[in-house]
Amino acid sequence: EMCNPETLEDAYVVAECLTDTQRNCYTNTFKPSKKLDDGGKKEDQRE
């Protein structure tokens, strides 16, 4: 899980984005991923 290429790539993209446009890119890059991840977990917890 820790050595997932997708996770590493995401982290690299985020790091590069943070250098380019700290907040804008960070939100745009994480919003879709977090919504899918947190969305499902939040719905489960709410029930």
C-alpha positions as CSV (number, residue, x, y, z in Angstrom):
1,E,0.0,0.0,0.0
2,M,2.8,2.4,0.9
3,C,4.8,1.6,-2.3
4,N,1.9,2.2,-4.6
5,P,3.0,3.8,-7.9
6,E,-0.2,5.7,-8.1
7,T,0.3,7.2,-4.6
8,L,3.9,8.1,-5.4
9,E,2.9,9.7,-8.7
10,D,0.2,11.7,-7.0
11,A,2.5,12.9,-4.3
12,Y,5.0,14.0,-6.9
13,V,2.4,15.8,-8.9
14,V,1.1,17.5,-5.8
15,A,4.7,18.5,-4.8
16,E,5.3,20.0,-8.2
17,C,1.9,21.7,-8.2
18,L,2.6,23.2,-4.7
19,T,5.7,24.8,-6.1
20,D,3.8,26.2,-9.1
21,T,0.5,27.3,-7.5
22,Q,0.5,26.3,-3.9
23,R,-3.2,26.5,-3.1
24,N,-5.0,26.5,-6.5
25,C,-3.2,23.4,-7.9
26,Y,-3.4,21.6,-4.5
27,T,-7.1,22.0,-4.3
28,N,-7.7,21.1,-8.0
29,T,-5.4,18.0,-7.7
30,F,-6.8,16.7,-4.4
31,K,-10.5,17.6,-4.7
32,P,-11.5,14.8,-7.1
33,S,-9.4,12.2,-5.3
34,K,-10.5,13.2,-1.8
35,K,-14.1,13.5,-2.8
36,L,-14.1,9.8,-4.0
37,D,-12.1,8.6,-0.9
38,D,-13.6,10.8,1.8
39,G,-17.1,10.8,0.2
40,G,-17.5,7.0,0.6
41,K,-16.1,7.0,4.1
42,K,-18.2,9.9,5.2
43,E,-21.4,8.3,3.9
44,D,-20.6,5.1,5.8
45,Q,-19.9,7.0,9.0
46,R,-23.1,9.1,8.7
47,E,-25.2,6.0,8.4
